[in-house]
Amino acid sequence: MSTYQHFARHYHNSVYTFFTKRVISEIFPHWLSLLNLQPGTLLDLACGSGEFAIAQARQGLKVVGLDRSKPLLKLAESEANAERLSLRWVEADMSSFSLPERFDCVTCWFDSLNYLVKIEDLASTFRNVWAHLNPGGIFLFDMNTIYGLLVQWQKQRVTIAQESPDYIEICENSADYENAIAQMRILMFERQGKTWQRHEELHTERGYAVEDLLILLQSSGFSSRYLFGNPLQERPLETEDSRLWIAAQKVEDSA
């Protein structure tokens, strides 16, 4: 069951984009200030419907957005074209992509890396990011913690995520505690005239031990500059944080 297919248009311009808006307005600018970073080029992995990538293009950055969801990329391209912004959109898997250029900064937001449920794919993604960064380039990302997935997510097993006269969205959470995997089953009901159409997607995320993440980054050629539980407060990660934030730097030009 593919993700972000039918769900793509309900994701776009919904409550799910509140996170991205906060990254655009507060979190990413804070990272730039903290790191004294002024990137000219940026690669946004798992760019979704392109909101973050488009916001950076408005600021004058040369931006490439990469995602494996064709429906989301179509939405992103439409939004960029409406503003006559020049971005490049790439349909690819972040664990196996190959692009001709390198970037000053690579980003991956909204726990997209948790969708890589095999540690080999996560390691491959880190190596790919390293290969596509300029020397000294920065990799910024967030992930759901194991606590966030297996405790916080499970506090609300069933929620009505969106509700309108023509659309109802129900999310059902479950967990595989032994393997640190959480699943969100998204049920979508759309009004079509006098009838309702039902669609379903299953989203699976894996939590990783912080120590494993840091080892993978180091083995891929990164130096972990910052690890936060709250980047705006610059607060270190705590046991009951549901999300972690990492800034890693490419420390050499060849592995």
Buried (B, 14 or more C-beta within 10 A) or exposed (E): EEBBBBBBBBBBEBEBBEBBEEBBEEBBEBBBEBBEBEBEBBBBBBBBBBBBBBBBBEEEBBBBBBBBBBBBBBBBBEBBEEEEBEBBBBEBBBBEBEBEEBBBBBBBBBBBBBBBBEEEBBBBBBBBBBBBBBEEBBBBBBBBBBBBBBBBBEEEEEEEBBEEEEBBBBBBBBBBEEEBBBBBBBBBBBEEEEEEEEBEBEBBBBBBEBEEBBEBBBEBBBEBBBBBBBBBEEEEBEEEBBBBBBBBBBEEEEE
